């Protein structure tokens, strides 16, 4: 549901020195979205360590329309899945 509120999304970048750049993968992050739509906190839940750092760096720049309850913006705790696509040589 929160994914529909994304107004600015930065795609993650594979760390170039890791062999995982040849693999796809999903990193799951616990995320807190502040009342102004900025990402206030990110904590990894699962995924490769190398890909997790890149996912966190990207998600910190994401912006959301504020989630509202009874018309008032509220802070939201949610999980986000960041999908890395395998690169081809």
Biotite code that builds the C-alpha atoms (Angstrom):
import biotite.structure as struc

atoms = struc.array([
    struc.Atom([0.000, 0.000, 0.000], chain_id="A", res_id=1, res_name="UNK", atom_name="CA", element="C"),
    struc.Atom([2.793, 2.418, 0.865], chain_id="A", res_id=2, res_name="UNK", atom_name="CA", element="C"),
    struc.Atom([4.432, 1.760, -2.530], chain_id="A", res_id=3, res_name="UNK", atom_name="CA", element="C"),
    struc.Atom([1.544, 3.634, -4.161], chain_id="A", res_id=4, res_name="UNK", atom_name="CA", element="C"),
    struc.Atom([2.555, 6.721, -2.173], chain_id="A", res_id=5, res_name="UNK", atom_name="CA", element="C"),
    struc.Atom([6.111, 6.904, -3.570], chain_id="A", res_id=6, res_name="UNK", atom_name="CA", element="C"),
    struc.Atom([6.617, 10.254, -5.300], chain_id="A", res_id=7, res_name="UNK", atom_name="CA", element="C"),
    struc.Atom([10.407, 10.043, -5.740], chain_id="A", res_id=8, res_name="UNK", atom_name="CA", element="C"),
    struc.Atom([12.333, 6.799, -6.058], chain_id="A", res_id=9, res_name="UNK", atom_name="CA", element="C"),
    struc.Atom([16.087, 6.350, -6.381], chain_id="A", res_id=10, res_name="UNK", atom_name="CA", element="C"),
    struc.Atom([17.107, 3.018, -7.872], chain_id="A", res_id=11, res_name="UNK", atom_name="CA", element="C"),
    struc.Atom([19.831, 1.117, -6.001], chain_id="A", res_id=12, res_name="UNK", atom_name="CA", element="C"),
    struc.Atom([23.235, 0.682, -7.604], chain_id="A", res_id=13, res_name="UNK", atom_name="CA", element="C"),
    struc.Atom([25.144, -2.577, -7.416], chain_id="A", res_id=14, res_name="UNK", atom_name="CA", element="C"),
    struc.Atom([28.477, -2.285, -5.621], chain_id="A", res_id=15, res_name="UNK", atom_name="CA", element="C"),
    struc.Atom([30.832, -2.722, -8.613], chain_id="A", res_id=16, res_name="UNK", atom_name="CA", element="C"),
    struc.Atom([33.472, -4.760, -6.763], chain_id="A", res_id=17, res_name="UNK", atom_name="CA", element="C"),
    struc.Atom([31.124, -7.540, -5.660], chain_id="A", res_id=18, res_name="UNK", atom_name="CA", element="C"),
    struc.Atom([30.549, -10.747, -7.600], chain_id="A", res_id=19, res_name="UNK", atom_name="CA", element="C"),
    struc.Atom([26.877, -10.395, -6.633], chain_id="A", res_id=20, res_name="UNK", atom_name="CA", element="C"),
    struc.Atom([26.541, -7.801, -9.385], chain_id="A", res_id=21, res_name="UNK", atom_name="CA", element="C"),
    struc.Atom([26.008, -10.828, -11.618], chain_id="A", res_id=22, res_name="UNK", atom_name="CA", element="C"),
    struc.Atom([23.066, -11.990, -9.490], chain_id="A", res_id=23, res_name="UNK", atom_name="CA", element="C"),
    struc.Atom([19.640, -10.693, -8.751], chain_id="A", res_id=24, res_name="UNK", atom_name="CA", element="C"),
    struc.Atom([18.364, -10.414, -5.244], chain_id="A", res_id=25, res_name="UNK", atom_name="CA", element="C"),
    struc.Atom([15.813, -8.842, -2.955], chain_id="A", res_id=26, res_name="UNK", atom_name="CA", element="C"),
    struc.Atom([16.650, -6.840, 0.161], chain_id="A", res_id=27, res_name="UNK", atom_name="CA", element="C"),
    struc.Atom([13.878, -6.352, 2.708], chain_id="A", res_id=28, res_name="UNK", atom_name="CA", element="C"),
    struc.Atom([14.076, -3.226, 4.865], chain_id="A", res_id=29, res_name="UNK", atom_name="CA", element="C"),
    struc.Atom([12.095, -2.103, 7.887], chain_id="A", res_id=30, res_name="UNK", atom_name="CA", element="C"),
    struc.Atom([11.382, 1.553, 7.209], chain_id="A", res_id=31, res_name="UNK", atom_name="CA", element="C"),
    struc.Atom([9.858, 4.457, 9.105], chain_id="A", res_id=32, res_name="UNK", atom_name="CA", element="C"),
    struc.Atom([8.286, 7.162, 6.955], chain_id="A", res_id=33, res_name="UNK", atom_name="CA", element="C"),
    struc.Atom([7.939, 10.508, 8.704], chain_id="A", res_id=34, res_name="UNK", atom_name="CA", element="C"),
    struc.Atom([4.833, 12.697, 8.580], chain_id="A", res_id=35, res_name="UNK", atom_name="CA", element="C"),
    struc.Atom([6.459, 14.827, 5.852], chain_id="A", res_id=36, res_name="UNK", atom_name="CA", element="C"),
    struc.Atom([7.063, 11.793, 3.598], chain_id="A", res_id=37, res_name="UNK", atom_name="CA", element="C"),
    struc.Atom([10.807, 11.495, 4.181], chain_id="A", res_id=38, res_name="UNK", atom_name="CA", element="C"),
    struc.Atom([12.457, 8.266, 5.267], chain_id="A", res_id=39, res_name="UNK", atom_name="CA", element="C"),
    struc.Atom([13.264, 8.691, 8.949], chain_id="A", res_id=40, res_name="UNK", atom_name="CA", element="C"),
    struc.Atom([14.757, 5.267, 9.713], chain_id="A", res_id=41, res_name="UNK", atom_name="CA", element="C"),
    struc.Atom([15.868, 2.185, 7.774], chain_id="A", res_id=42, res_name="UNK", atom_name="CA", element="C"),
    struc.Atom([16.922, -1.177, 9.186], chain_id="A", res_id=43, res_name="UNK", atom_name="CA", element="C"),
    struc.Atom([17.765, -4.291, 7.160], chain_id="A", res_id=44, res_name="UNK", atom_name="CA", element="C"),
    struc.Atom([15.668, -7.399, 7.733], chain_id="A", res_id=45, res_name="UNK", atom_name="CA", element="C"),
    struc.Atom([17.041, -9.731, 5.070], chain_id="A", res_id=46, res_name="UNK", atom_name="CA", element="C"),
    struc.Atom([19.260, -9.832, 2.005], chain_id="A", res_id=47, res_name="UNK", atom_name="CA", element="C"),
    struc.Atom([22.910, -9.976, 1.023], chain_id="A", res_id=48, res_name="UNK", atom_name="CA", element="C"),
    struc.Atom([25.166, -7.697, 3.108], chain_id="A", res_id=49, res_name="UNK", atom_name="CA", element="C"),
    struc.Atom([26.670, -6.044, 0.012], chain_id="A", res_id=50, res_name="UNK", atom_name="CA", element="C"),
    struc.Atom([23.268, -5.440, -1.561], chain_id="A", res_id=51, res_name="UNK", atom_name="CA", element="C"),
    struc.Atom([21.765, -4.287, 1.734], chain_id="A", res_id=52, res_name="UNK", atom_name="CA", element="C"),
    struc.Atom([24.112, -1.302, 1.962], chain_id="A", res_id=53, res_name="UNK", atom_name="CA", element="C"),
    struc.Atom([23.206, -0.228, -1.587], chain_id="A", res_id=54, res_name="UNK", atom_name="CA", element="C"),
    struc.Atom([19.474, -0.659, -0.885], chain_id="A", res_id=55, res_name="UNK", atom_name="CA", element="C"),
    struc.Atom([19.663, 1.462, 2.278], chain_id="A", res_id=56, res_name="UNK", atom_name="CA", element="C"),
    struc.Atom([21.584, 4.191, 0.430], chain_id="A", res_id=57, res_name="UNK", atom_name="CA", element="C"),
    struc.Atom([18.854, 4.339, -2.230], chain_id="A", res_id=58, res_name="UNK", atom_name="CA", element="C"),
    struc.Atom([15.828, 4.155, 0.095], chain_id="A", res_id=59, res_name="UNK", atom_name="CA", element="C"),
    struc.Atom([17.108, 7.032, 2.232], chain_id="A", res_id=60, res_name="UNK", atom_name="CA", element="C"),
    struc.Atom([16.430, 9.267, -0.793], chain_id="A", res_id=61, res_name="UNK", atom_name="CA", element="C"),
    struc.Atom([12.915, 7.997, -1.462], chain_id="A", res_id=62, res_name="UNK", atom_name="CA", element="C"),
    struc.Atom([10.046, 10.397, -0.802], chain_id="A", res_id=63, res_name="UNK", atom_name="CA", element="C"),
    struc.Atom([6.413, 9.532, -0.146], chain_id="A", res_id=64, res_name="UNK", atom_name="CA", element="C"),
    struc.Atom([3.116, 11.328, -0.074], chain_id="A", res_id=65, res_name="UNK", atom_name="CA", element="C"),
    struc.Atom([2.358, 11.550, 3.632], chain_id="A", res_id=66, res_name="UNK", atom_name="CA", element="C"),
    struc.Atom([0.178, 8.685, 4.828], chain_id="A", res_id=67, res_name="UNK", atom_name="CA", element="C"),
    struc.Atom([-2.987, 10.104, 6.367], chain_id="A", res_id=68, res_name="UNK", atom_name="CA", element="C"),
    struc.Atom([-5.373, 8.944, 9.049], chain_id="A", res_id=69, res_name="UNK", atom_name="CA", element="C"),
    struc.Atom([-8.538, 11.022, 9.456], chain_id="A", res_id=70, res_name="UNK", atom_name="CA", element="C"),
    struc.Atom([-6.985, 13.619, 7.171], chain_id="A", res_id=71, res_name="UNK", atom_name="CA", element="C"),
    struc.Atom([-3.849, 14.098, 9.293], chain_id="A", res_id=72, res_name="UNK", atom_name="CA", element="C"),
    struc.Atom([-0.371, 12.964, 8.225], chain_id="A", res_id=73, res_name="UNK", atom_name="CA", element="C"),
    struc.Atom([1.003, 10.171, 10.405], chain_id="A", res_id=74, res_name="UNK", atom_name="CA", element="C"),
    struc.Atom([4.309, 8.396, 10.824], chain_id="A", res_id=75, res_name="UNK", atom_name="CA", element="C"),
    struc.Atom([4.280, 4.939, 9.225], chain_id="A", res_id=76, res_name="UNK", atom_name="CA", element="C"),
    struc.Atom([6.362, 1.855, 9.975], chain_id="A", res_id=77, res_name="UNK", atom_name="CA", element="C"),
    struc.Atom([6.478, -0.542, 7.030], chain_id="A", res_id=78, res_name="UNK", atom_name="CA", element="C"),
    struc.Atom([8.656, -2.990, 5.172], chain_id="A", res_id=79, res_name="UNK", atom_name="CA", element="C"),
    struc.Atom([10.002, -2.300, 1.700], chain_id="A", res_id=80, res_name="UNK", atom_name="CA", element="C"),
    struc.Atom([11.444, -4.848, -0.709], chain_id="A", res_id=81, res_name="UNK", atom_name="CA", element="C"),
    struc.Atom([14.205, -3.530, -2.979], chain_id="A", res_id=82, res_name="UNK", atom_name="CA", element="C"),
    struc.Atom([14.731, -5.753, -6.011], chain_id="A", res_id=83, res_name="UNK", atom_name="CA", element="C"),
    struc.Atom([18.147, -5.962, -7.654], chain_id="A", res_id=84, res_name="UNK", atom_name="CA", element="C"),
    struc.Atom([18.092, -7.299, -11.204], chain_id="A", res_id=85, res_name="UNK", atom_name="CA", element="C"),
    struc.Atom([20.914, -9.476, -12.495], chain_id="A", res_id=86, res_name="UNK", atom_name="CA", element="C"),
    struc.Atom([23.239, -7.794, -14.959], chain_id="A", res_id=87, res_name="UNK", atom_name="CA", element="C"),
    struc.Atom([24.283, -9.523, -18.150], chain_id="A", res_id=88, res_name="UNK", atom_name="CA", element="C"),
    struc.Atom([27.794, -9.494, -19.580], chain_id="A", res_id=89, res_name="UNK", atom_name="CA", element="C"),
])
